[in-house]
Amino acid sequence: VILTGAGISKESGLDTFRCAGGIWSQIDLEDVATPEGFARNPDLVHRFYNDRRRGLADPAVQPNAAHKALAELERRWKGEVLLVTQNIDDLHERGGSKSPLHMHGELLKAFCLHCRTVTEVQGDLSVHDHCLTCGRKGGMRPDVVWFGEMPYQMERIQRALEECDLFVSIG
């Protein structure tokens, strides 16, 4: 089991959230990373994540040697490798990893509060977007786990940790 965090993507040019000068030193996480913040000001939350999505789309932001090395490990290792990431970016996938488990969600996906469907998103999200599944407007939010919410697939992660022979934490 390999767990990656923000440090692995920093080298690729993405800002981290918690380090000195990081994103949380620039904006109050209660405003943009909680269900309550979204209920209070969904436009602000959408702007925040739209900015993150645009940053991820910058051609200068590319998988680095660590992303590529983990993908190579997945290809070569004869046993099972579970790559768990706290990152909401897609750099593991672009680096060649087959199916990283994004425990904090994915920036390039949206979640419908009405029908609970997850869909791909490349451009900006807004309160005016309709869900492609249920057709309702106003319930699309970034598919990102916010403070106060349970990270995704915790039972699977726990089982893997209990059964693994080696645990590595990177970044």
TIDO-217554 format. One record per residue: y, z, x of N, C-alpha, C, O, CB in turn. Coordinates in nm, 3 decimals, always signed. Atoms other than C-alpha are relative to their C-alpha. Glycine has a CB too. Layout:
N
      nv      nw      nu     cav     caw     cau      cv      cw      cu      ov      ow      ou     cbv     cbw     cbu
       Y       Z       X       Y       Z       X       Y       Z       X       Y       Z       X       Y       Z       X
...
//
This chain:
171
      nv      nw      nu     cav     caw     cau      cv      cw      cu      ov      ow      ou     cbv     cbw     cbu
  -0.117  +0.000  +0.086  +0.000  +0.000  +0.000  +0.123  +0.000  +0.090  +0.137  +0.083  +0.180  +0.000  +0.123  -0.098
  -0.124  +0.011  -0.077  +0.334  -0.105  +0.141  +0.114  +0.017  -0.099  +0.120  -0.051  -0.201  +0.011  -0.138  +0.077
  -0.120  -0.023  +0.081  +0.659  +0.027  -0.008  +0.121  -0.045  +0.078  +0.141  -0.002  +0.191  +0.012  +0.150  -0.041
  -0.123  +0.042  -0.066  +0.984  -0.146  +0.075  +0.120  +0.046  -0.080  +0.116  +0.061  -0.202  +0.003  -0.152  +0.020
  -0.125  -0.041  +0.061  +1.339  -0.037  +0.007  +0.114  -0.086  +0.050  +0.092  -0.191  +0.112  +0.028  +0.148  +0.029
  -0.120  +0.079  -0.025  +1.694  -0.159  +0.056  +0.015  -0.044  +0.145  +0.070  -0.150  +0.172  +0.121  +0.077  -0.041
  -0.017  +0.032  -0.141  +1.678  -0.155  +0.435  -0.062  -0.132  +0.039  -0.013  -0.200  +0.130  -0.058  +0.108  +0.085
  +0.065  +0.126  -0.036  +1.442  -0.452  +0.443  +0.086  -0.121  -0.039  +0.079  -0.226  +0.024  -0.138  -0.009  -0.067
  -0.084  +0.112  +0.046  +1.692  -0.670  +0.254  +0.140  +0.001  +0.061  +0.211  -0.099  +0.054  +0.011  +0.003  -0.151
  -0.133  -0.009  -0.062  +2.004  -0.548  +0.436  +0.015  -0.105  +0.111  +0.119  -0.169  +0.123  +0.024  +0.141  +0.057
  -0.003  +0.098  -0.109  +1.917  -0.766  +0.735  +0.018  -0.143  -0.052  +0.061  -0.231  +0.021  -0.128  +0.009  +0.083
  -0.016  +0.132  +0.062  +1.917  -1.063  +0.495  +0.141  -0.021  -0.055  +0.173  -0.129  -0.104  -0.101  -0.019  -0.111
  -0.139  +0.013  +0.043  +2.280  -0.994  +0.406  +0.032  +0.064  -0.133  +0.143  +0.046  -0.184  +0.034  -0.142  -0.006
  -0.028  -0.068  +0.127  +2.247  -0.787  +0.088  +0.051  +0.141  +0.026  +0.001  +0.211  +0.114  -0.126  +0.005  -0.088
  -0.051  -0.136  -0.009  +2.448  -0.469  +0.047  -0.103  +0.098  -0.054  -0.173  +0.068  -0.151  +0.134  +0.015  -0.075
  +0.086  -0.105  +0.053  +2.250  -0.150  +0.002  +0.082  +0.085  -0.098  +0.205  +0.074  -0.104  -0.058  +0.089  +0.116
  -0.068  -0.080  +0.100  +2.332  +0.096  -0.271  +0.045  +0.136  +0.054  +0.154  +0.182  +0.019  -0.091  +0.021  -0.120
  -0.025  -0.138  -0.037  +2.323  +0.434  -0.095  +0.061  +0.022  +0.138  +0.114  +0.130  +0.164  -0.125  +0.074  -0.009
  -0.048  -0.025  -0.137  +2.426  +0.384  +0.268  +0.153  +0.016  +0.001  +0.220  -0.013  -0.098  -0.041  -0.117  +0.095
  -0.146  -0.014  -0.015  +2.777  +0.460  +0.396  +0.065  -0.134  -0.027  +0.027  -0.235  +0.033  +0.038  +0.053  +0.142
  -0.065  +0.124  +0.038  +3.003  +0.199  +0.242  -0.080  -0.084  -0.097  -0.042  -0.196  -0.129  +0.029  -0.079  +0.121
  +0.087  +0.072  +0.092  +2.723  +0.098  +0.007  +0.061  -0.015  -0.139  +0.171  +0.033  -0.166  -0.134  +0.070  -0.010
  -0.049  +0.034  +0.133  +2.760  -0.017  -0.351  +0.040  +0.124  -0.079  +0.141  +0.122  -0.149  -0.107  -0.078  -0.076
  -0.033  -0.120  +0.080  +2.755  +0.335  -0.500  +0.124  +0.072  +0.051  +0.176  +0.160  -0.018  -0.118  +0.097  +0.000
  -0.128  -0.057  -0.046  +3.055  +0.429  -0.286  +0.118  -0.079  -0.056  +0.233  -0.036  -0.044  +0.006  +0.002  +0.155
  -0.105  +0.087  +0.052  +3.250  +0.148  -0.455  +0.012  +0.004  -0.152  +0.117  -0.030  -0.206  -0.027  -0.141  +0.043
  -0.002  -0.004  +0.146  +3.160  +0.198  -0.820  -0.088  +0.117  -0.046  -0.186  +0.150  +0.020  -0.051  -0.135  -0.062
  +0.075  -0.114  +0.053  +3.033  +0.490  -1.029  -0.129  -0.050  -0.064  -0.126  -0.127  -0.160  +0.084  +0.080  -0.102
  +0.128  +0.044  +0.053  +2.663  +0.440  -1.092  -0.017  +0.033  -0.148  -0.088  -0.038  -0.219  -0.113  +0.064  +0.079
  +0.008  -0.036  +0.142  +2.703  +0.616  -1.430  +0.059  -0.110  -0.089  +0.023  -0.122  -0.206  +0.074  +0.132  -0.026
  -0.064  +0.107  +0.078  +2.915  +0.320  -1.541  -0.085  -0.126  -0.009  -0.076  -0.200  -0.107  +0.134  -0.033  +0.059
  +0.070  +0.129  -0.005  +2.678  +0.039  -1.442  -0.151  +0.010  +0.015  -0.220  -0.093  +0.012  +0.053  -0.080  +0.114
  +0.143  -0.011  -0.026  +2.330  +0.178  -1.385  -0.066  +0.108  -0.086  -0.159  +0.175  -0.042  -0.024  +0.030  +0.146
  +0.061  -0.091  +0.097  +2.252  +0.392  -1.691  +0.003  -0.066  -0.137  +0.091  -0.148  -0.165  +0.073  +0.138  -0.003
  -0.005  +0.052  +0.137  +2.165  +0.309  -2.052  +0.130  +0.040  -0.070  +0.183  -0.036  -0.151  -0.120  +0.051  -0.080
  -0.125  -0.047  +0.061  +2.471  +0.514  -2.152  +0.118  -0.085  +0.044  +0.207  -0.116  -0.035  +0.025  +0.148  +0.035
  -0.105  +0.087  -0.051  +2.696  +0.305  -1.929  -0.003  -0.136  -0.068  +0.102  -0.192  -0.101  -0.013  -0.016  +0.152
  +0.013  +0.129  +0.068  +2.560  -0.012  -2.087  +0.048  +0.011  -0.145  +0.113  -0.079  -0.196  -0.146  -0.048  +0.005
  -0.044  -0.019  +0.139  +2.619  +0.130  -2.437  +0.152  +0.010  -0.008  +0.214  -0.040  -0.102  -0.065  +0.126  -0.060
  -0.146  -0.017  -0.001  +2.978  +0.223  -2.344  +0.074  -0.130  +0.031  +0.174  -0.163  -0.034  +0.039  +0.105  +0.101
  -0.075  +0.116  -0.046  +3.077  -0.096  -2.168  -0.096  -0.108  +0.053  -0.109  -0.127  +0.174  +0.100  +0.041  +0.111
  +0.095  +0.102  -0.044  +2.819  -0.376  -2.162  +0.065  -0.113  +0.081  +0.000  -0.172  +0.167  -0.072  -0.058  -0.119
  -0.068  +0.105  -0.077  +3.078  -0.624  -2.032  +0.010  +0.038  +0.148  -0.014  -0.046  +0.235  +0.140  -0.026  -0.058
  -0.008  -0.047  -0.138  +3.133  -0.414  -1.718  -0.137  -0.008  +0.068  -0.147  -0.054  +0.182  +0.054  +0.145  +0.005
  +0.136  +0.003  -0.056  +2.757  -0.380  -1.663  -0.041  -0.143  +0.030  -0.095  -0.172  +0.137  -0.101  +0.067  -0.097
  +0.036  +0.141  -0.024  +2.705  -0.754  -1.703  +0.078  -0.057  +0.118  +0.021  -0.130  +0.199  +0.027  -0.084  -0.126
  -0.078  +0.048  -0.115  +2.989  -0.829  -1.458  -0.059  +0.051  +0.131  -0.073  -0.024  +0.228  +0.148  +0.044  -0.013
  +0.058  -0.060  -0.120  +2.837  -0.590  -1.205  -0.127  -0.073  +0.044  -0.140  -0.111  +0.160  -0.030  +0.148  -0.024
  +0.127  +0.065  -0.035  +2.490  -0.748  -1.220  +0.017  -0.151  +0.020  -0.057  -0.210  +0.098  -0.104  +0.027  -0.108
  -0.028  +0.142  -0.025  +2.629  -1.102  -1.244  +0.050  -0.019  +0.143  +0.013  -0.116  +0.210  +0.105  -0.054  -0.101
  -0.046  +0.005  -0.140  +2.808  -1.032  -0.914  -0.118  +0.014  +0.096  -0.124  -0.057  +0.197  +0.104  +0.111  +0.027
  +0.118  -0.016  -0.086  +2.478  -0.911  -0.761  -0.083  -0.129  +0.000  -0.132  -0.171  +0.105  -0.086  +0.121  -0.048
  +0.077  +0.123  +0.012  +2.303  -1.225  -0.891  +0.066  -0.114  +0.080  -0.003  -0.190  +0.148  -0.014  -0.040  -0.148
  -0.071  +0.102  -0.078  +2.572  -1.450  -0.741  -0.017  +0.025  +0.150  -0.033  -0.069  +0.228  +0.150  -0.003  -0.037
  +0.022  -0.033  -0.141  +2.539  -1.265  -0.410  -0.137  -0.040  +0.048  -0.153  -0.089  +0.160  +0.021  +0.148  +0.022
  +0.137  +0.036  -0.035  +2.166  -1.321  -0.410  -0.016  -0.152  +0.012  -0.098  -0.201  +0.089  -0.098  +0.055  -0.105
  +0.006  +0.146  -0.003  +2.224  -1.694  -0.472  +0.076  -0.060  +0.119  +0.066  -0.181  +0.142  +0.057  -0.056  -0.130
  -0.073  +0.049  -0.117  +2.446  -1.722  -0.161  -0.102  -0.062  +0.097  -0.200  +0.002  +0.132  +0.082  +0.116  +0.070
  +0.095  +0.065  -0.092  +2.272  -1.973  +0.071  -0.023  +0.078  +0.130  -0.126  +0.060  +0.194  +0.049  -0.138  +0.034
  +0.017  -0.079  -0.123  +2.326  -1.731  +0.362  -0.102  +0.113  -0.018  -0.155  +0.165  +0.080  +0.134  +0.059  +0.042
  +0.096  -0.107  +0.026  +2.099  -1.473  +0.193  -0.139  -0.060  -0.005  -0.176  -0.130  -0.100  +0.034  +0.075  -0.134
  +0.134  +0.058  -0.014  +1.749  -1.563  +0.306  -0.098  +0.110  +0.041  -0.059  +0.211  +0.099  +0.001  -0.115  +0.105
  +0.100  -0.097  -0.047  +1.422  -1.377  +0.365  +0.007  +0.012  +0.152  +0.029  -0.087  +0.223  -0.143  -0.042  -0.045
  -0.004  -0.021  -0.144  +1.413  -1.224  +0.710  -0.142  +0.013  +0.055  -0.240  -0.004  -0.018  +0.083  +0.126  +0.033
  +0.131  -0.007  -0.067  +1.131  -1.175  +0.960  -0.092  +0.103  -0.064  -0.214  +0.082  -0.069  +0.019  +0.033  +0.148
  +0.084  -0.103  +0.063  +1.009  -0.860  +0.784  -0.062  -0.052  -0.130  -0.180  -0.029  -0.155  +0.083  +0.128  -0.028
  +0.055  +0.058  +0.123  +0.971  -1.039  +0.448  -0.113  -0.098  +0.033  -0.218  -0.096  -0.030  +0.112  -0.072  -0.080
  +0.099  +0.101  -0.038  +0.783  -1.321  +0.618  -0.124  +0.065  +0.061  -0.236  +0.019  +0.036  +0.061  -0.099  +0.099
  +0.114  -0.069  -0.061  +0.563  -1.083  +0.820  -0.089  +0.065  -0.106  -0.211  +0.063  -0.095  +0.048  +0.106  +0.101
  +0.079  -0.062  +0.107  +0.457  -0.898  +0.504  -0.078  -0.106  -0.078  -0.192  -0.082  -0.117  +0.090  +0.079  -0.097
  +0.070  +0.108  +0.066  +0.368  -1.228  +0.338  -0.119  -0.047  +0.086  -0.227  -0.075  +0.034  +0.096  -0.118  -0.029
  +0.108  +0.039  -0.091  +0.163  -1.322  +0.644  -0.112  +0.105  -0.001  -0.230  +0.069  +0.000  +0.054  -0.018  +0.144
  +0.100  -0.107  +0.010  -0.013  -0.983  +0.630  -0.082  -0.016  -0.128  -0.205  -0.004  -0.125  +0.067  +0.139  +0.003
  +0.072  +0.022  +0.127  -0.101  -1.048  +0.264  -0.101  -0.115  +0.014  -0.214  -0.104  -0.034  +0.100  -0.031  -0.114
  +0.088  +0.116  -0.015  -0.250  -1.387  +0.358  -0.120  +0.031  +0.090  -0.231  -0.013  +0.063  +0.079  -0.119  +0.057
  +0.105  -0.021  -0.100  -0.451  -1.259  +0.655  -0.091  +0.119  -0.028  -0.208  +0.118  +0.011  +0.062  +0.018  +0.134
  +0.078  -0.123  +0.022  -0.569  -0.917  +0.538  -0.118  -0.030  -0.091  -0.102  -0.090  -0.197  +0.089  +0.112  -0.061
  +0.120  +0.029  +0.077  -0.924  -0.934  +0.410  -0.012  +0.088  -0.125  -0.075  +0.050  -0.223  -0.123  +0.017  +0.086
  +0.004  -0.091  +0.114  -0.880  -0.639  +0.177  +0.121  -0.019  -0.090  +0.197  -0.115  -0.076  -0.007  +0.145  +0.047
  -0.112  +0.006  +0.094  -0.630  -0.571  -0.099  +0.126  +0.055  +0.065  +0.122  +0.155  +0.137  -0.033  +0.078  -0.130
  -0.132  -0.046  -0.043  -0.261  -0.537  -0.016  +0.086  +0.008  -0.125  +0.104  -0.091  -0.196  +0.063  -0.095  +0.108
  -0.094  -0.014  +0.110  -0.027  -0.397  -0.278  +0.138  +0.021  +0.061  +0.164  +0.122  +0.126  -0.039  +0.119  -0.096
  -0.138  -0.008  -0.047  +0.335  -0.466  -0.191  +0.085  +0.049  -0.116  +0.102  -0.021  -0.216  +0.051  -0.138  +0.054
  -0.087  -0.060  +0.101  +0.560  -0.236  -0.394  +0.141  +0.001  +0.056  +0.163  +0.044  +0.170  -0.047  +0.146  -0.038
  -0.138  -0.001  -0.049  +0.934  -0.282  -0.367  +0.091  +0.070  -0.100  +0.077  +0.057  -0.221  +0.049  -0.143  +0.026
  -0.105  -0.061  +0.080  +1.224  -0.078  -0.491  +0.115  -0.099  -0.020  +0.207  -0.073  -0.098  +0.051  +0.130  +0.066
  -0.109  +0.097  +0.001  +1.443  -0.386  -0.441  -0.008  -0.087  -0.125  -0.116  -0.120  -0.174  -0.004  -0.087  +0.126
  -0.006  +0.086  +0.118  +1.557  -0.596  -0.735  +0.023  -0.146  +0.037  +0.035  -0.231  -0.051  +0.110  +0.048  -0.093
  -0.019  +0.138  -0.046  +1.605  -0.909  -0.522  -0.134  -0.075  +0.002  -0.239  -0.016  -0.024  +0.065  -0.002  +0.141
  +0.120  +0.084  -0.004  +1.357  -1.197  -0.486  -0.037  -0.042  +0.142  -0.105  -0.142  +0.161  +0.020  -0.124  -0.087
  +0.022  +0.041  -0.139  +1.342  -1.204  -0.106  -0.147  +0.007  +0.041  -0.190  -0.072  +0.125  +0.083  +0.086  +0.092
  +0.143  -0.002  -0.032  +0.975  -1.103  -0.089  -0.067  -0.128  -0.048  -0.147  -0.188  +0.023  -0.069  +0.124  -0.064
  +0.059  +0.123  +0.053  +0.882  -1.395  -0.313  +0.042  -0.120  +0.082  -0.041  -0.205  +0.117  +0.040  -0.020  -0.147
  -0.048  +0.113  -0.081  +1.101  -1.636  -0.118  -0.057  +0.004  +0.141  -0.067  -0.100  +0.206  +0.153  +0.001  +0.006
  +0.062  -0.013  -0.132  +0.944  -1.501  +0.202  -0.148  -0.032  +0.001  -0.210  -0.038  +0.107  +0.021  +0.138  +0.051
  +0.141  +0.041  +0.008  +0.599  -1.596  +0.075  -0.095  +0.099  -0.063  -0.212  +0.068  -0.079  -0.048  -0.031  +0.133
  +0.090  -0.097  +0.066  +0.461  -1.281  -0.089  -0.038  -0.052  -0.137  +0.043  -0.110  -0.209  +0.068  +0.140  -0.011
  +0.054  +0.057  +0.123  +0.244  -1.369  -0.385  +0.040  +0.077  -0.126  +0.081  +0.015  -0.225  -0.150  -0.004  +0.008
  -0.031  -0.075  +0.122  +0.306  -1.087  -0.631  +0.045  +0.142  +0.030  -0.025  +0.238  -0.002  -0.121  +0.002  -0.093
  -0.051  -0.136  -0.024  +0.518  -0.795  -0.516  +0.025  +0.071  -0.132  +0.068  +0.010  -0.230  +0.130  -0.005  +0.084
  -0.023  -0.081  +0.119  +0.540  -0.516  -0.769  +0.142  +0.057  +0.010  +0.171  +0.139  +0.096  -0.107  +0.115  -0.013
  -0.140  -0.042  +0.001  +0.908  -0.462  -0.849  +0.014  +0.124  -0.088  +0.034  +0.113  -0.209  +0.094  -0.115  -0.051
  -0.001  -0.124  +0.079  +0.913  -0.098  -0.956  +0.134  +0.030  -0.065  +0.141  +0.107  -0.160  -0.039  +0.116  +0.088
  -0.132  -0.020  +0.059  +1.287  -0.109  -1.030  +0.050  -0.124  -0.073  +0.170  -0.135  -0.102  +0.099  +0.038  +0.108
  -0.037  +0.119  +0.074  +1.283  -0.444  -1.208  +0.046  -0.112  +0.091  +0.036  -0.104  +0.214  +0.108  +0.031  -0.100
  -0.039  +0.119  -0.074  +1.420  -0.782  -1.107  +0.134  -0.052  -0.048  +0.157  -0.068  -0.168  -0.107  -0.108  -0.013
  -0.134  +0.048  +0.029  +1.774  -0.909  -1.090  +0.000  -0.135  -0.071  +0.091  -0.164  -0.148  +0.080  -0.010  +0.128
  +0.007  +0.133  +0.058  +1.667  -1.258  -1.193  -0.078  -0.004  -0.131  -0.130  -0.108  -0.171  -0.062  -0.096  +0.098
  +0.063  -0.010  +0.131  +1.519  -1.137  -1.520  +0.090  +0.079  -0.094  +0.171  +0.161  -0.051  -0.141  +0.066  +0.009
  -0.075  -0.072  +0.104  +1.668  -1.014  -1.846  -0.099  +0.063  -0.096  -0.210  +0.014  -0.115  +0.098  -0.096  -0.075
  +0.083  -0.077  +0.093  +1.527  -0.764  -2.094  +0.072  +0.005  -0.134  +0.190  +0.038  -0.139  -0.029  +0.145  +0.053
  -0.060  -0.006  +0.133  +1.588  -0.787  -2.469  -0.025  +0.137  -0.061  -0.140  +0.179  -0.077  -0.057  -0.112  -0.092
  +0.012  -0.132  +0.062  +1.658  -0.449  -2.626  -0.057  -0.008  -0.141  -0.111  +0.090  -0.191  +0.136  +0.069  -0.004
  +0.048  +0.015  +0.137  +1.562  -0.588  -2.969  -0.151  -0.021  -0.005  -0.221  +0.049  -0.079  +0.071  -0.118  -0.067
  +0.144  +0.032  +0.009  +1.216  -0.737  -2.905  -0.077  +0.039  +0.126  -0.199  +0.021  +0.132  -0.018  -0.147  -0.026
  +0.060  -0.051  -0.124  +1.149  -0.595  -2.553  -0.065  -0.109  +0.086  -0.154  -0.081  +0.166  -0.102  +0.104  -0.034
  +0.050  +0.112  -0.078  +1.079  -0.940  -2.407  +0.077  -0.011  +0.131  +0.198  +0.015  +0.136  +0.010  -0.132  -0.080
  -0.062  +0.024  -0.130  +1.149  -1.014  -2.041  +0.001  -0.151  +0.023  -0.101  -0.218  +0.006  -0.076  +0.075  +0.115
  -0.013  +0.143  -0.026  +1.279  -1.361  -1.953  +0.070  -0.023  +0.133  +0.141  +0.064  +0.183  +0.078  -0.069  -0.114
  -0.067  +0.041  -0.124  +1.395  -1.542  -1.639  +0.148  -0.025  -0.030  +0.183  -0.069  -0.139  -0.067  -0.128  +0.062
  -0.143  +0.031  +0.012  +1.771  -1.568  -1.584  +0.051  -0.041  +0.138  +0.025  +0.027  +0.238  +0.080  +0.124  -0.056
  -0.057  +0.046  -0.127  +1.952  -1.764  -1.314  +0.152  +0.019  +0.003  +0.207  +0.055  +0.107  -0.035  -0.148  +0.023
  -0.145  -0.010  +0.004  +2.314  -1.759  -1.426  +0.047  +0.137  -0.046  -0.023  +0.237  -0.033  +0.057  -0.107  -0.091
  -0.058  -0.125  +0.049  +2.539  -1.497  -1.576  -0.059  +0.040  -0.135  -0.099  -0.045  -0.214  +0.152  -0.014  -0.011
  +0.035  -0.057  +0.131  +2.442  -1.270  -1.866  +0.127  +0.054  -0.064  +0.221  +0.093  +0.005  -0.109  +0.112  +0.013
  -0.113  -0.059  +0.070  +2.684  -1.156  -2.133  -0.048  +0.056  -0.134  -0.162  +0.032  -0.175  +0.113  -0.103  -0.021
  +0.032  -0.056  +0.132  +2.693  -0.971  -2.464  -0.015  -0.111  -0.104  -0.064  -0.085  -0.214  +0.108  +0.100  -0.044
  +0.006  +0.111  +0.093  +2.712  -1.314  -2.630  -0.132  -0.077  +0.007  -0.157  -0.166  -0.075  +0.113  -0.095  +0.026
  +0.126  +0.072  -0.015  +2.369  -1.428  -2.511  -0.098  +0.037  -0.111  -0.105  +0.151  -0.157  -0.063  +0.031  +0.136
  +0.107  -0.019  +0.097  +2.088  -1.473  -2.761  -0.133  +0.010  +0.075  -0.153  -0.056  +0.177  -0.004  -0.117  -0.103
  +0.134  -0.008  -0.054  +1.733  -1.374  -2.681  -0.075  -0.128  -0.037  -0.071  -0.171  -0.153  -0.076  +0.127  -0.052
  +0.075  +0.123  +0.026  +1.517  -1.684  -2.649  -0.124  +0.026  -0.084  -0.179  -0.067  -0.144  -0.040  -0.065  +0.131
  +0.119  -0.032  +0.077  +1.228  -1.501  -2.817  +0.033  +0.037  -0.144  -0.021  -0.022  -0.237  -0.075  +0.114  +0.066
  -0.027  -0.047  +0.137  +1.378  -1.319  -3.117  +0.128  -0.060  -0.059  +0.151  -0.051  -0.179  +0.011  +0.151  -0.001
  -0.121  +0.065  +0.047  +1.710  -1.505  -3.139  +0.118  +0.092  -0.026  +0.226  +0.045  -0.061  -0.030  -0.072  -0.123
  -0.110  -0.093  +0.026  +1.918  -1.190  -3.174  +0.098  +0.003  +0.116  +0.061  -0.019  +0.232  -0.055  +0.140  -0.026
  -0.109  -0.002  -0.097  +2.249  -1.157  -2.994  +0.037  +0.145  +0.034  +0.022  +0.235  -0.048  +0.124  -0.077  -0.054
  -0.057  -0.128  -0.038  +2.392  -0.865  -2.800  -0.096  +0.099  +0.061  -0.054  +0.210  +0.097  +0.062  +0.060  -0.116
  +0.096  -0.096  -0.054  +2.073  -0.704  -2.672  -0.056  -0.036  +0.136  -0.145  +0.033  +0.186  -0.111  +0.015  -0.093
  +0.052  +0.040  -0.131  +2.017  -0.886  -2.345  +0.066  +0.086  +0.109  +0.189  +0.099  +0.114  +0.025  -0.152  +0.026
  -0.048  -0.080  -0.113  +2.049  -0.664  -2.039  -0.079  -0.039  +0.123  -0.187  -0.097  +0.112  -0.012  +0.153  -0.029
  +0.078  +0.027  -0.121  +1.943  -0.698  -1.677  -0.132  +0.077  -0.006  -0.137  +0.190  -0.052  +0.081  +0.039  +0.127
  +0.130  -0.067  -0.005  +1.575  -0.617  -1.631  -0.007  +0.085  +0.127  -0.086  +0.059  +0.217  -0.117  -0.103  -0.005
  -0.013  -0.090  -0.113  +1.666  -0.342  -1.388  -0.020  +0.142  -0.052  +0.039  +0.181  -0.153  +0.139  -0.017  +0.072
  +0.022  -0.139  +0.038  +1.542  +0.016  -1.408  +0.123  +0.080  +0.039  +0.163  +0.083  +0.155  -0.128  +0.058  +0.067
  -0.121  -0.078  -0.022  +1.846  +0.238  -1.446  -0.033  +0.147  +0.017  -0.144  +0.191  -0.013  +0.098  -0.019  -0.114
  +0.016  -0.145  -0.012  +1.893  +0.605  -1.369  -0.032  +0.057  -0.138  +0.031  +0.021  -0.237  +0.128  +0.067  +0.061
  +0.045  -0.057  +0.127  +1.719  +0.807  -1.638  -0.115  -0.077  -0.062  -0.171  -0.033  -0.162  +0.114  +0.006  -0.098
  +0.112  +0.079  +0.050  +1.454  +0.537  -1.693  -0.118  +0.011  +0.097  -0.099  +0.039  +0.216  +0.041  -0.149  -0.019
  +0.121  -0.009  -0.082  +1.096  +0.536  -1.566  -0.023  -0.131  +0.076  -0.023  -0.238  +0.015  -0.123  +0.034  -0.089
  +0.034  +0.122  -0.074  +1.020  +0.290  -1.285  -0.126  -0.066  -0.058  -0.211  +0.000  -0.118  -0.021  +0.033  +0.150
  +0.112  +0.078  +0.053  +0.772  +0.016  -1.376  -0.130  +0.029  +0.074  -0.131  +0.054  +0.195  +0.032  -0.148  +0.008
  +0.138  -0.003  -0.050  +0.396  +0.043  -1.326  -0.033  +0.121  +0.088  -0.106  +0.110  +0.186  -0.027  -0.124  +0.079
  +0.023  -0.121  -0.079  +0.395  +0.399  -1.196  -0.148  +0.041  +0.002  -0.195  +0.091  +0.104  +0.083  +0.115  -0.055
  +0.143  -0.036  +0.001  +0.032  +0.455  -1.303  -0.078  -0.087  +0.099  -0.165  -0.037  +0.170  -0.059  -0.017  -0.142
  +0.068  +0.090  -0.095  -0.082  +0.149  -1.106  +0.033  +0.040  +0.144  -0.055  +0.041  +0.230  +0.040  -0.147  -0.025
  -0.041  -0.041  -0.134  +0.118  +0.263  -0.803  -0.071  +0.130  +0.039  -0.121  +0.141  +0.151  +0.154  +0.019  +0.006
  +0.068  -0.128  -0.027  -0.026  +0.616  -0.826  -0.147  -0.022  +0.033  -0.199  +0.035  +0.129  +0.013  +0.094  -0.120
  +0.142  +0.029  -0.025  -0.383  +0.482  -0.849  -0.018  -0.064  +0.137  -0.108  -0.026  +0.213  -0.057  -0.093  -0.110
  +0.009  +0.068  -0.129  -0.325  +0.254  -0.550  +0.022  +0.097  +0.115  -0.047  +0.090  +0.217  +0.102  -0.114  +0.008
  -0.025  -0.099  -0.104  -0.183  +0.541  -0.346  -0.119  +0.094  +0.019  -0.152  +0.132  +0.131  +0.126  +0.081  -0.033
  +0.117  -0.088  -0.008  -0.482  +0.760  -0.428  -0.119  -0.068  +0.066  -0.201  -0.002  +0.130  -0.039  +0.047  -0.139
  +0.116  +0.075  -0.050  -0.727  +0.486  -0.326  +0.023  -0.068  +0.134  -0.074  -0.112  +0.197  -0.039  -0.103  -0.101
  -0.026  +0.080  -0.119  -0.554  +0.329  -0.027  -0.044  +0.070  +0.129  -0.053  +0.193  +0.135  +0.148  -0.033  +0.008
  +0.034  -0.050  -0.133  -0.659  +0.368  +0.335  +0.125  +0.016  +0.087  +0.126  +0.092  +0.184  -0.100  -0.093  +0.067
  -0.119  -0.002  -0.081  -0.308  +0.311  +0.469  +0.121  -0.019  -0.091  +0.121  -0.105  -0.179  -0.005  -0.110  +0.109
  -0.126  +0.013  +0.071  +0.043  +0.361  +0.329  +0.110  -0.022  +0.103  +0.119  +0.052  +0.201  +0.030  +0.125  -0.088
  -0.109  +0.031  -0.090  +0.345  +0.206  +0.500  +0.128  -0.008  -0.083  +0.131  -0.071  -0.189  -0.026  -0.134  +0.077
  -0.130  +0.005  +0.065  +0.708  +0.259  +0.401  +0.098  -0.069  +0.094  +0.112  -0.030  +0.210  +0.049  +0.142  -0.040
  -0.091  +0.079  -0.082  +0.966  +0.008  +0.525  +0.134  -0.009  -0.071  +0.141  -0.040  -0.190  -0.057  -0.143  +0.027
  -0.134  +0.023  +0.052  +1.341  +0.004  +0.476  +0.048  +0.111  -0.088  +0.160  +0.106  -0.139  +0.006  -0.127  -0.076
//
